[in-house]
């Protein structure tokens, strides 16, 4: 099991604003900051970190677990409002498995960010 992940972003403040909005429907908030780096998490535990540095190429794909399909929908809408670019509207992805419900957006640096719920409706 992973404890945390860190990605580099080109503009910390812009990415921080994007992730604060996009991840709020999943229960995430900023838990701690150190210089141009911040850790997002749930219940006080930062497990997703961003830091200002040259972004990695090629970009990464990160999928966040969602408690239900409604949260996936809310993540997608919030991410788009925050400036993300659509990379797959909320919906079933039966080629992954019958209950795979996900949504995809590109963050400000082009990383493919997903929210996914594996539970049946």
C-alpha positions, 0 to 999 in steps of 0.5 A: 500500500502506498503512503503518499505520492508527490508530483511536480507542478509548474505553478504551485499556487495555481495547482493548489487552487485547482486541487483544493476545488477538484478534490473537495468533493472527495473529502480532501483538503490541504493538510500541511504546507512546506514552502512551495509544496503542499500535502492534501489528504483526508482526516489530517493525513496528507497522501497526495503532495504537489511541489513547484518544480519542473513537471515530469514528462510524460505526465502522470495518471493518478486515480482517487478513490471515490465513495460513490458515483455522486462524488465522481460527478462532483469531482468532474464538475469541480475540476472543470470549474477550477480550470481543468480540461475534460478527458472523459465525462463521468460514466461507466467504463465496463471494459475495465469492469462492470461497476467501474464508474470514473471521470477524467480531467487534465490538471493545469500541467496536463496530468490525467487526474481521475476519480473512480468508484468501484461500487455498483450503483 
